[in-house]
Every structure is written in C-alpha cells, then in structure tokens.
Amino acid sequence: MTSPPPRTNESRPRAITALATACLLLAVVGCTNAPDPATPTPTHQGPVTVPGPGASGATTGEPGGTTELAFLDAEALKDAVQQWADATAGTKVNDQEALRGQLPAAEKWLEGITVVPAKCGLYGIGSLKDQLDQAAMAAAVLPPEAGGDLTVASYRDRDALVADVAAQQHLDESCGKYTVSADGQKITSTLSRLDATSSAPYTSASMLESVNGKAKSRRVSVRAIDGHTMMTATRTVKGTVEETTALALADVESMLGILRGIGPVAAAAQ
C-alpha cells in the first residue's frame, strides 16, 4: 500500500459499514449494533405474548377483523417492501436472494469480532441459513438523511417465529450493556426498553445508545408481529426519542397497511 497510513477516524466507517451489513442480515434473529443509521437492532424485552386471531387487542386483516397476516413468499414480500420503499426516494431494497448473497461476507466479518459478555454477541448466525429457508425476508434501507431501515420476515410456521423471538428475548434481558471490538474499534452499547403500541397484536420497542471513541449515537427500533409476519423499523435519533419512536411506529404502520391489503390474496393462494 503506497498511500499514507489512514487517520484513526478513517478506519471507523469501514468497521461500522461491515458490521451494519452483518446486522442487516441478522435482523430477524437479533443483532449487536454499531453506531450506524442503517443497522437494525434487537428490540424485544420481556416474555413473548403474541395474540392469535380474535384475541383481545388483535387488529389483523381489516380494522376490527380477526384474520391474521398470512405467509408471503419471497417474491410477494419483495413487492410489498418495494411498495413501501417507493414512498421515499433513494431507499434501497434487499430481497431474499440479495440477503443470501451477502451472507458469506457477513459470516467472515463476524469471525473477527469480540463481544463482552460473549453471550450478547451476534447470536443467530449459526441458524441464519435455516431461517432464510423457513422465512421469506426483505429489507429496505432509507437514504442517509432519513437514517433508518425496515426489515420484514414472513414465516411459513408461525410457531417458529414465536420461538425465534423467545430465544432472542432471553438474551436481550441479560444484555443491557455490552461491548463489541473489531478492527481496532471498541463500541460500547446500552439497550433500554421503550413504550410503544401499534395496531399489530404484538409490539415492542427499544433504544440502543452506542459509543465508539468520541462518536455517540442513539437508535430507536420498533418491532411488530402480526400472524406469520414480523417487521422491525429502525430510526436514528436526530430529535427527541419520542419523535423518533413515532417515526419508527409510522414506518411499521405503513408496512402493516400494505401487507394487510395483500394478506387475504396471499392466504387464498396457498
């Protein structure tokens, strides 16, 4: 390498970008995050309780109805997420195949990180290939000025969805604070619970505060589950936490609206 050695802060974007790519792939199963606006975060706190059709507080299908969201295959899910992405210019969509294609690079990156406590690491990578087989996935990354993303997973087996969330929650409960070291960078993250309610039967929210040297960031994530579908909306805090949570909730609600519009058709096609 003939160019002068990079300044310390110049290595930070590379480390953060690589970790962001890995985290995007792990959005369904949980992810430790670097301070980057395009990185999904773990949001579940407390026990999993996902009401079924007709349960109190469940508003699936049409408002007031009892039809939960059906499984969508990869192509249908891609179309739905693309429709959501079209509302904001510059939003990039990663479909099922794109996520599969990024998996080898993400796995290689993950081999080089150190997480303390170790149990709070990027858990789920070992089963991600299997998960991509049982759940159709698509992710939309908003442009940098918006600072956010939306990941949607549609499971064939609803019980598998609940089991995955339960496993993630078990770790989230004991990982309120942890550090991630990679490429000479040390990121300290603190996860806290937030209050949030959506029209989905199950909603949870959290804020992740990350410190990387002098760089600090806060990110809010809202996760919702309706029927066979789970979605996670993430927004970087630029104003107040309350305003940011409202933006993430709006992202979830707009995606729910799209999915509920095509849900009955998907169910009929099975």
Protein Blocks (a to p, Z undefined) as FASTA:
>chain_A
ZZdcddfklmmmmmmmmmmmmmmmmmmnopaddddfkbccdfbecjdddddehiahiagh
jehiabdcddddfklmmmmmmmmmmmpghiacddfklmmmmmmmmmmmmmmpccddfklm
cehjlmmmmmmmmpccddddddfklopaddddddfblmlmmmmmmmmmmmmmmmmbccdd
eehiacdddddddddddfbfbdcdddddddehjbccddddddddehjbccddddddfbbf
klmmmmmmmmmmmmmmmmmmmmmmmmmmZZ
